[in-house]
Amino acid sequence: MERRHLLRGAVVGAGAVAFGFTMTRESFGYPARTGPSPYGALRAADANGIQLPQGFTSRIVARSSQLVAGTSHRWHGAPDGGACFADGSGWIYVSNAELSNGAGGVGAIRFNANGGITGAYSILSGTNRNCAGGETPWNTWLSCEEVSRGYVYETDPRGVNAAVRRPAMGRFNHEAAACDPDRRVIYLTEDESTGGFYRFIPTTWGNLSSGTLQILTQNGGSLSWVTVPDPSASSTSTRNQVPNTRRFNGGEGCYYRGNICFFTTKGDNRVWAYNAAANTLEIVYDDDLTANPPLTGVDNITGTPVGDLYVAEDGGNMEICIITPDDVVAPFLRITGQNSSEICGPAFNPAGNRLYFSSQRGTSGSSSGGITYEVTGPFRTSR
């Protein structure tokens, strides 16, 4: 099942695991094929070194090791996963710091209704390799440690409430999280070459202090969720406690929309779709299954209400690529002159007309040289 050259039409198990064609609209035509972007071709790089489609502009909102403009807050190194939260008539962008030895954490930038920066501050510190995470329906940010037996921390984007460690969500090499309010569960990815795909079921929705951690298993063509006996991984890693665990090669970002959790695996350059309503698993994108694949080094992922997915590259040629509901994949933007970096933390503001992301190591190739950007333009609201 892990072979990368799979027949697109192969379907394993009715309502269980599918690779390729199904009759659901979200999966019609999977996997995505190389094609023209709905925004057109990329133009020459702008003053910030960003290639964008016609009508889009970029600006730098923060640089690692420097004060955020108009504030007394110094932006963290190695900016990684991020998300936006509504804040009155404005919004807040939160960003992880993927730094080791207790130097990790989360920073936040507050924007007014016009996009002006009105504040910046830390909402978590003293942690390790905070990679990706996920926002919750109750407006907190889950920041995940990408270390062996790492924790998930629940943080307040406004910086009012102290961050809280959530050990019930399991101790493993965490990557990202995505909340499913329909089933009241939280999906979790694991950055291991033989990693698992998890879901956490809180005892009370909205309270992550207790609950049940489960891992996806596959027996023949049947997918099942099985409880992890020891989420603390005190003697055995969580991914090795349950027979028939479904393995994924380097879990990265995940994003939930309309019964489907989309997630990525960097080891095989794939984007997956777990349909929770149908209990199916499909390949949305595989760089081996399309000609001239534009997307390699798949990493963080986000999406829009219109159905577009935006996938950032760790490596490749430093692009954020779009995957449309018509199953076309194409570059949306490209960062030039930063081949020793990776793109992290793509997230849209609440209005959907500004996209935030970071180049983790910028032009210097060092964690202290990260750059956080904003792209503004006519993002589509219909198609």
C-alpha positions as CSV (number, residue, x, y, z in Angstrom):
1,M,0.0,0.0,0.0
2,E,3.0,2.3,0.3
3,R,4.2,1.9,-3.3
4,R,4.3,5.3,-4.9
5,H,3.3,4.1,-8.4
6,L,-0.3,3.1,-7.7
7,L,-3.0,2.6,-10.3
8,R,-5.2,5.6,-10.1
9,G,-8.4,3.6,-10.4
10,A,-7.6,1.0,-7.7
11,V,-10.2,0.9,-5.0
12,V,-9.6,-1.3,-1.9
13,G,-12.6,-2.1,0.2
14,A,-16.1,-0.7,-0.2
15,G,-16.3,2.5,1.8
16,A,-12.8,1.9,3.3
17,V,-9.7,2.9,1.4
18,A,-9.8,4.4,-2.1
19,F,-7.0,5.5,-4.4
20,G,-8.4,7.6,-7.3
21,F,-11.9,7.9,-8.6
22,T,-15.0,8.1,-6.4
23,M,-18.3,9.7,-6.9
24,T,-18.0,12.3,-4.2
25,R,-17.6,15.9,-5.4
26,E,-14.5,16.6,-3.2
27,S,-12.7,13.6,-4.7
28,F,-13.8,13.7,-8.3
29,G,-10.7,13.4,-10.4
30,Y,-8.2,12.7,-7.6
31,P,-5.3,12.8,-7.8
32,A,-4.7,16.4,-8.9
33,R,-2.9,17.0,-12.2
34,T,-0.6,19.8,-13.3
35,G,-2.4,22.6,-15.0
36,P,-2.9,26.4,-15.3
37,S,-3.5,28.3,-12.1
38,P,-6.9,30.1,-11.8
39,Y,-4.8,33.3,-11.1
40,G,-2.6,33.0,-14.2
41,A,1.2,32.8,-14.5
42,L,3.7,34.2,-12.0
43,R,5.2,37.6,-12.8
44,A,8.8,38.6,-12.2
45,A,9.9,38.8,-8.6
46,D,8.9,42.0,-6.7
47,A,11.1,44.0,-4.4
48,N,10.7,41.3,-1.7
49,G,11.8,38.6,-4.0
50,I,8.3,37.1,-4.3
51,Q,6.9,36.0,-7.7
52,L,3.1,36.5,-7.7
53,P,0.2,36.5,-10.1
54,Q,-1.1,39.7,-11.6
55,G,-3.0,41.9,-9.1
56,F,-1.2,40.6,-6.0
57,T,1.3,42.4,-3.8
58,S,3.6,41.4,-0.9
59,R,5.0,43.0,2.1
60,I,7.3,41.9,5.0
61,V,5.5,42.1,8.4
62,A,8.3,40.7,10.6
63,R,11.9,39.6,10.6
64,S,13.5,37.2,13.0
65,S,15.8,38.9,15.6
66,Q,14.3,42.3,14.8
67,L,11.6,44.4,16.5
68,V,8.2,44.1,14.8
69,A,7.5,47.6,13.3
70,G,5.9,49.9,15.9
71,T,6.3,47.5,18.8
72,S,8.8,46.5,21.4
73,H,8.5,42.8,20.6
74,R,11.5,41.1,18.9
75,W,10.2,38.5,16.3
76,H,11.3,34.9,17.0
77,G,13.7,32.8,15.0
78,A,12.7,29.9,12.8
79,P,9.0,30.9,12.3
80,D,6.9,27.9,11.4
81,G,3.2,26.9,11.6
82,G,0.7,29.7,11.9
83,A,-3.0,30.7,11.9
84,C,-5.2,33.8,11.9
85,F,-7.8,34.7,14.4
86,A,-10.5,37.4,14.4
87,D,-9.9,40.2,16.8
88,G,-12.7,42.8,16.8
89,S,-12.5,44.5,13.4
90,G,-9.0,43.3,12.9
91,W,-7.1,40.0,13.3
92,I,-4.1,38.3,14.9
93,Y,-1.5,36.1,13.2
94,V,0.2,33.6,15.4
95,S,3.5,31.9,14.5
96,N,5.4,29.0,16.0
97,A,9.2,29.1,16.7
98,E,10.8,25.9,15.7
99,L,13.8,26.3,18.0
100,S,15.4,23.7,20.3
101,N,16.7,23.7,23.9
102,G,13.8,25.6,25.4
103,A,14.0,28.4,22.9
104,G,10.8,27.5,21.1
105,G,7.3,29.0,21.6
106,V,4.7,31.1,19.8
107,G,4.7,34.8,18.8
108,A,1.7,36.9,17.7
109,I,1.1,40.0,15.6
110,R,-2.1,42.1,16.0
111,F,-3.5,43.9,12.9
112,N,-6.3,46.5,12.7
113,A,-9.1,46.5,10.1
114,N,-6.8,48.1,7.5
115,G,-4.0,45.7,8.0
116,G,-1.9,48.0,10.1
117,I,0.2,46.4,12.8
118,T,-1.0,47.5,16.3
119,G,0.9,45.1,18.5
120,A,3.2,42.0,18.8
121,Y,3.9,39.7,21.8
122,S,4.7,36.2,22.9
123,I,2.0,33.7,23.9
124,L,4.2,30.7,24.6
125,S,7.9,30.3,25.5
126,G,10.3,27.7,27.0
127,T,9.3,24.9,24.7
128,N,11.0,22.8,22.0
129,R,10.7,22.8,18.2
130,N,7.2,24.1,17.9
131,C,6.5,23.1,14.4
132,A,2.9,23.2,13.2
133,G,-0.4,23.2,15.0
134,G,-4.0,24.1,14.5
135,E,-6.7,26.6,15.5
136,T,-9.8,25.5,17.6
137,P,-13.4,26.5,17.2
138,W,-13.1,28.2,20.6
139,N,-10.3,30.5,19.3
140,T,-7.2,29.0,20.8
141,W,-4.0,27.9,19.0
142,L,-2.7,24.4,19.5
143,S,1.1,24.5,19.2
144,C,2.8,21.2,18.7
145,E,6.3,20.1,19.6
146,E,8.2,18.2,17.0
147,V,10.4,16.2,19.3
148,S,10.2,12.6,20.7
149,R,7.5,12.5,23.3
150,G,6.6,16.1,22.5
151,Y,3.6,17.9,23.9
152,V,0.7,19.9,22.5
153,Y,0.2,23.3,24.1
154,E,-3.0,25.2,24.0
155,T,-2.4,29.0,23.7
156,D,-4.4,32.2,23.7
157,P,-3.8,34.3,20.6
158,R,-4.7,37.4,22.5
159,G,-2.1,36.7,25.2
160,V,-4.5,37.1,28.1
161,N,-4.7,33.5,29.3
162,A,-1.5,31.5,30.0
163,A,-0.6,28.6,27.7
164,V,-1.6,25.1,29.0
165,R,0.2,21.9,28.3
166,R,-2.3,19.2,27.1
167,P,-0.6,15.7,27.8
168,A,-3.9,13.9,27.1
169,M,-3.4,14.6,23.4
170,G,-0.4,12.3,23.4
171,R,3.3,12.5,23.6
172,F,5.0,11.9,20.2
173,N,6.8,13.7,17.4
174,H,3.9,16.1,16.8
175,E,3.4,18.1,13.6
176,A,0.0,19.6,13.1
177,A,-3.6,19.5,14.3
178,A,-7.0,20.1,12.7
179,C,-10.3,20.3,14.6
180,D,-13.4,18.5,13.3
181,P,-16.4,20.2,15.0
182,D,-18.8,17.8,13.3
183,R,-17.5,14.7,15.1
184,R,-15.9,16.8,18.0
185,V,-12.5,15.3,17.4
186,I,-9.0,16.7,16.7
187,Y,-6.8,15.1,14.0
188,L,-3.1,15.0,14.6
189,T,-0.1,14.2,12.3
190,E,3.2,12.7,13.3
191,D,6.5,13.6,11.7
192,E,8.1,10.1,11.5
193,S,8.9,8.0,8.5
194,T,6.6,5.3,10.0
195,G,4.3,7.8,11.7
196,G,0.6,7.4,12.6
197,F,-2.5,9.5,11.9
198,Y,-4.3,10.2,15.2
199,R,-7.5,11.7,16.5
200,F,-8.1,13.0,20.0
201,I,-11.7,12.8,21.4
202,P,-12.0,15.3,24.3
203,T,-14.2,14.2,27.2
204,T,-15.9,17.5,26.9
205,W,-15.8,19.4,23.6
206,G,-13.9,22.7,24.1
207,N,-11.9,21.3,27.1
208,L,-8.7,19.5,26.2
209,S,-7.7,18.5,29.7
210,S,-8.9,14.9,29.2
211,G,-10.0,12.6,26.5
212,T,-9.1,9.6,24.4
213,L,-6.2,9.3,21.9
214,Q,-6.8,7.0,18.9
215,I,-4.7,6.0,16.0
216,L,-5.9,5.0,12.5
217,T,-5.5,1.3,11.6
218,Q,-6.0,-0.7,8.5
219,N,-6.8,-4.4,8.3
220,G,-7.1,-5.4,4.6
221,G,-9.4,-2.8,3.1
222,S,-10.9,-1.7,6.4
223,L,-10.0,1.5,8.3
224,S,-10.6,1.7,12.0
225,W,-9.8,4.0,14.9
226,V,-8.2,2.2,17.9
227,T,-7.5,3.7,21.3
228,V,-3.8,4.1,22.1
229,P,-3.3,2.3,25.5
230,D,-0.6,4.7,26.8
231,P,-0.7,8.2,25.2
232,S,2.2,9.2,27.5
233,A,4.5,6.7,25.6
234,S,6.2,6.0,28.8
235,S,7.8,2.8,27.5
236,T,6.6,2.3,23.9
237,S,6.0,5.1,21.3
238,T,2.4,5.8,20.5
239,R,2.8,4.7,16.9
240,N,4.0,1.2,17.9
241,Q,1.3,0.3,20.5
242,V,-1.6,-0.7,18.3
243,P,-1.5,-3.6,15.7
244,N,-2.2,-2.8,12.1
245,T,-1.4,0.9,12.5
246,R,-1.7,2.7,9.1
247,R,1.7,4.1,8.5
248,F,2.4,7.5,6.9
249,N,5.8,8.7,5.6
250,G,6.5,12.0,7.5
251,G,3.2,13.6,8.4
252,E,3.1,17.3,8.1
253,G,0.3,19.9,7.9
254,C,-3.4,19.1,8.2
255,Y,-6.6,21.1,7.5
256,Y,-10.3,20.2,8.0
257,R,-13.2,21.3,5.8
258,G,-16.6,19.7,5.2
259,N,-16.1,16.2,6.6
260,I,-12.6,15.9,5.2
261,C,-9.3,16.2,6.9
262,F,-6.6,17.0,4.3
263,F,-3.1,16.2,5.4
264,T,0.4,16.0,3.9
265,T,3.3,13.6,4.0
266,K,6.7,14.9,3.0
267,G,8.4,11.5,2.6
268,D,6.4,10.7,-0.5
269,N,5.2,14.2,-1.5
270,R,1.6,13.4,-1.1
271,V,-1.6,15.2,0.0
272,W,-4.2,12.9,1.5
273,A,-7.9,13.2,2.2
274,Y,-9.5,11.4,5.1
275,N,-13.2,11.5,4.6
276,A,-14.6,11.1,8.2
277,A,-18.2,10.7,7.1
278,A,-17.4,7.9,4.7
279,N,-14.3,6.6,6.5
280,T,-12.2,6.7,3.3
281,L,-8.6,7.6,2.6
282,E,-7.6,9.0,-0.7
283,I,-4.6,10.5,-2.4
284,V,-5.4,14.1,-3.4
285,Y,-1.9,14.7,-4.9
286,D,1.2,12.6,-5.5
287,D,4.2,14.0,-7.4
288,D,4.7,10.6,-9.0
289,L,1.2,10.7,-10.5
290,T,1.3,13.9,-12.5
291,A,3.5,15.2,-15.3
292,N,6.0,17.9,-14.5
293,P,4.8,18.1,-10.8
294,P,5.0,21.7,-9.5
295,L,4.7,20.7,-5.9
296,T,7.5,18.9,-4.1
297,G,8.6,19.0,-0.5
298,V,5.0,19.2,0.6
299,D,4.6,20.7,4.1
300,N,2.0,23.0,5.7
301,I,-1.5,23.2,4.2
302,T,-4.4,25.5,4.5
303,G,-7.6,26.2,2.5
304,T,-10.4,28.6,1.6
305,P,-14.2,28.4,1.7
306,V,-14.3,28.2,-2.1
307,G,-12.5,24.9,-1.9
308,D,-8.9,25.8,-2.9
309,L,-6.1,24.2,-1.0
310,Y,-2.7,26.0,-0.5
311,V,0.3,23.8,0.1
312,A,3.7,25.2,1.2
313,E,7.0,23.6,0.2
314,D,9.8,22.6,2.4
315,G,12.5,22.7,-0.3
316,G,11.3,22.2,-3.9
317,N,11.6,25.6,-5.5
318,M,10.1,27.5,-2.6
319,E,6.5,27.7,-3.8
320,I,3.1,27.8,-2.3
321,C,1.0,25.8,-4.7
322,I,-2.8,25.8,-5.2
323,I,-4.9,22.7,-5.6
324,T,-8.3,23.6,-6.9
325,P,-11.6,21.7,-6.4
326,D,-11.3,20.8,-10.1
327,D,-8.1,18.9,-9.2
328,V,-5.6,21.1,-10.8
329,V,-2.3,21.9,-9.1
330,A,-0.2,24.9,-10.0
331,P,2.2,27.4,-8.4
332,F,0.5,30.4,-6.6
333,L,3.7,32.1,-5.5
334,R,7.4,31.6,-5.5
335,I,10.1,33.0,-3.2
336,T,13.4,33.6,-5.0
337,G,16.9,33.7,-3.6
338,Q,16.2,31.6,-0.5
339,N,17.0,28.0,-1.5
340,S,18.3,27.2,2.0
341,S,14.9,27.9,3.6
342,E,11.4,26.5,3.7
343,I,7.9,28.1,3.5
344,C,5.9,27.7,6.7
345,G,2.6,28.8,8.3
346,P,0.3,29.8,5.4
347,A,-2.9,31.3,6.8
348,F,-5.6,33.6,5.6
349,N,-7.1,36.5,7.6
350,P,-10.8,36.2,8.4
351,A,-11.9,38.2,5.3
352,G,-9.8,35.8,3.1
353,N,-8.0,38.7,1.2
354,R,-4.6,38.5,2.9
355,L,-2.3,35.4,3.1
356,Y,0.4,35.2,5.8
357,F,3.4,32.9,5.7
358,S,7.0,32.7,6.6
359,S,10.3,31.8,5.0
360,Q,11.8,30.0,8.0
361,R,15.5,30.8,7.4
362,G,15.2,33.7,4.8
363,T,18.1,34.7,2.7
364,S,20.7,33.8,5.3
365,G,19.8,30.2,5.6
366,S,19.9,30.6,9.4
367,S,17.1,30.3,12.0
368,S,17.8,33.9,13.0
369,G,17.1,35.1,9.4
370,G,13.4,34.1,9.2
371,I,11.0,36.5,7.3
372,T,7.2,36.6,7.7
373,Y,5.2,37.9,4.8
374,E,1.7,39.1,3.9
375,V,0.3,38.8,0.3
376,T,-2.8,40.8,-0.5
377,G,-4.9,40.5,-3.6
378,P,-8.0,39.3,-5.3
379,F,-8.3,35.8,-3.8
380,R,-11.3,34.2,-5.3
381,T,-14.5,33.8,-3.4
382,S,-16.3,31.9,-6.1
383,R,-15.4,29.9,-9.2
